[in-house]
Amino acid sequence: MSLSPELILVLAMLGLGKLLAITRRMPENTPEVLNTLVIWVLLPALVIRSVAGLSFHAELLVLILTPWLLAAINAALVLVLARVFNWSRALVGCLLLCVALGNTAFIGYPLIEATLGAQAVPYAVVYDQLGTFALLPTFGLAIVAIYSGGERPTATEIARRILLFPAFVALIVGLLPVAHPLWLDILISSLADLLVPLAIFAVGFQLKLIPAPGSALPVSIGLAIKMLLSPLIAFGIAHAVSADPMITAVNTLESAMPTMITAGALAISARMAPDVASALVGYGVLIAVFWVPFLGSFFS
């Protein structure tokens, strides 16, 4: 399988981030600055662009519900393991966020097309837009609100943080039936295109080729849950309802995608185990380039 331009860009920005960190050509707070830009400007632009023209088809429910079911199952597993290994609240929050939210768009779309063909991409869009993407401003923000601070916030505080979070505001704006002038659509699209390169650069800048002390175990567990256990469960869900073979294949492969770059950026900006978040995103991308096509060979 040849690498798509999108995947080449991801790998290049990951490498450039690491290279500039090693050579100390940029300030140490570069990831913090870039993640702030991602969260407050680029992510809202991506949300507004992505929700335009969404449509629903009942037969695609398995693709929509699987990410939510996986988030619940994986969260329960992380909470059990947290008690076993006595993990900190910050680490638990990081893992809850990073094993629930997969990179089902920027990495997912090109890998699905390269593995299953162009006819599979619309199914990947449904999984991403109505499944994974909807988890970000709901489940994802709730996890950040609960685990990023020293004290557990009230339900009112959680709701306030979600409602005022830029991505959630952008979701509401994007769903409004209001036509945008052409110049605004061009601006929004241009900003959205910057999200992945800058976010993955920030991840590469912080990525440690040798895991930080104490992070090897949670990183390994997080990768196993996200990229091994999740696709097995997703395949079982689709098979149990006798889903169309193409839907089954897409459901399985999308569930095997690595941690969403934005989820890693959220964890890093909230100071929830940033070393673990960076490793889950960075190593996950490298693994996915080979792992997803291998899984796809079982459906060809």
N, C-alpha and C positions, 0 to 999 in steps of 0.2 A: 504494500500500500504506500503510495506516494503521499507526502505531507501536503496538506492544503496550505494556501497562503495565510489563512487565519491561524493555523497551528504553528507555522513558521514564525509568524509575528509574536505569538505567545512565548515560544521558546527563545526567540531573540531578545525580547524585553526582559525575560527572566534572567538570561545570561548577562545582559547589559547592566541590569540592576546589581547583580552580584559582582560584576567586574568593577563598577564604579564604587561599590562599597569597599572592595579589597584595596583599590588604589587610592581611596579617600579623596576622590575628586569632588564629592558633594558633602554637604553638612550631615551630621548624624541624625538630625531631626527631619531629613528629607521624607521618609515614609509617613511621618505624622502630618506634614504639610500636604503631601499628595493625597492621603486618605481623607483629609478634611475637604479638599477640592472634590474628591469622588463623592463623598456623602452629601455635600451641600449643593453641588452644581451638576456634576456629570450623571449621577444616579437618577435624580429627578428628570433630567432630559431623556435618559433611557426609558424610564417608566412611561413618560408621556408618549414617546414614539412607539413603544411596544404595545400599549393597550388599544391603540387606534385600530378599529375594524375587527375587533374580536367577535367571533360567532360561536354558537354552541350547537352541538349535535349529540343527541342522547346516546347513540351507540359508542361514543367516545368516552363514556363515563369512567371506564377502567383506567384510561390515561390520566384523567383528572384526579381521581380519588387515590391512586397509588402513592403519589408523593405525600399526601396527608397521612395515609396509613403507615407509610414508612417512617415519617416524622414521629408518629406516636410510638411505634414499636422501638425505633432506635433510641428515642428519648428515655423510654422505660429501661432499656438495656444500659444506657449510660448512667442513669441514676443508681441502678443496682451495682454497677462496677465502681461507681464513686464511693459507695459505702465500703466495698471490699478493699479498695486501695486507699481510702481516706484522702481523696482528692480535694483540693481547695475549691471554693465557690467559683473563683475566676476560671479555673481549668474546666470545671463542670459546665459552666456557661459557654466556654469556647467549644467544647465537644458537642454540646446540645445544638449549637448553632451550625457547626461545620459538618456534622453528620446528617443533618436534616436538609440542608440546602445544597443542591448539586449544581454544577456548571452545565446545565442542560441546554444552554443557548449557544454561547460563543464556542465552547468546546463541543457541545452536544450536536449542534446542527452539522458542522463539517464532518465529524466522526460518523454520524448516522448516514450522511450522504455517501461518504467514502466506503462505508461498510455494507449498507443495505440498498443504496441507490437513491436517486433523487425522489422517487415515488414515496419514500419513507419520511421525507422531511416534513410534510404537512402534519403527520402524526406526532413528530418530535415537537413541532410548534405548539400543538395542543397540550402535550405533557408539560412543556415549559411554561406557556403563557397562563393556562388555567390551573396548573398544578403547582410546580415549583415557584413560579413567579409570585403567585398569590400568597405563598408562605412567607415571603420576605417581609412585607409590611405588617404582617399579623403575628405569626409564630415567632419570626426572627426578631422583631422589635420587642415583643414581650420578653423573650429570653434576655436581650440586652438590658431591658429595664429592670428585670429581677436580679440579674447576676453581676451587673457592672458596678454597683454601688456597695457600700459597706452595710447598709441596712436594707431589709426587704421592703420594697415600696408597697403602698396600698393599691387596691384595684383601681382607685381613682387616679393615682399617680401613673400607673401603667397605662391606663387609657389616655391620659393627657400626653404622655410621651409618644404614644403611637400616633395620636391625632395631629400632633405638632411636628412629627418627624418629616423631613423634606420628601422622602419617597412616598409616604402616605398622602401627603398633600398633593403631590404630583399625580398619584393614582386617581384621586378625585377629579383633578383638573383634566386629566387625560380622558376620562370617561364622559365628561360633559359634551353634549351634542353641539359643540361650537366649532365652526370652521376657522382654521388659522390662516392668516395671510401667508403667502408663499415664503416670504423672507423669514418668518418666524419658524416655519417648518424646517427650512434649510439650517437655521441656527440651532434648533433643537437637535436635528440629526447630526450636525457636525460635532456638537458637544457630546452626544451619546457615543459617537465613534471613538472619542478619546478615553472612555472609561476603562476598557480592558487594558490597553497599552500602559496607561499610567498606573492602574491598580496592580497589574502584574509586575511592573517595574519596581513598585514599592515592596511587593512580596519578595522579589529577587534580591533587593537591597538588604532585606532582613533575613533571608534564607541562610541557614547554617548548614553547610555540607555535612558536618558532623553534628547530630542533634545536641542541643543544649543539655547539660546534666539534668537528669530526671525527666526529660521529655521524650526519650526514645519509646518508652512503654505506651504513654497516651497517644503518641503519634501513630505507632503501629496498630493499636487498637482502633483508633479513629479511621485509619485507612482500611482496615479489615472490615469494619462495620459498613463504611460508606461504599466500598468498591467490590466487596466479596459477598457479604451477607445481604445487602440491599438488593442486588440483582437476582439473587436466589429467591428472595421473598417476592419480588416483583414478578418473576416468572411463574411462581406458584399462584399468585393472585390471578394473572391473566389465564393461566391454564385451568384454574378452578371454575372460571366463568365461560370457558370454551371460546375465548376471544379469537378473532381473526388472526391468522399466523403473522401477518405484518404488524398488527397491533401488539401481539405478544412479543415479537422481536424488539420493537421500539420501546415498549414498556420495560423490557429487561435491560437493554443497552443504556437507555437514558438514566435508569436507576444506578448504573455502574459508573456514572460520570464522577469526576473528582469534586471536591468542595468548591462551591460557588466563590468566585473571586471577591464579589461584594461581601459575602458572609465573612471571609477572611479579613477584609478591610474593616468591617464592623467590629469584629472581635479585637483587632489590633487597635482601632481608635478608642474602643472602650476599655483598653488595657486588660483584656481577658486572655491571659496566657498567649501573648503575641508570638512567641517563639513557636508554640505548637500550631497556632493558626497559620503562620507563614509556611511551616513545614507541610501541613496538610494540603495547602493549596499548591505549593511548589512541587513537592514530590508526587502529589496526586496527578498533576498535569503530565509529568514525565511518564508515570506509570500508565496513564490512560491512553497515550498514543499507541501503546502496544497491547494493553489489556483489552480495550474495547473491541478492536478488530478480531482478537482471538475469540472473544465471546461471540461476536457476530458470525464467525465461521460455522458455528453450530446451527445457524438459521439459514445458511445458504444451500 
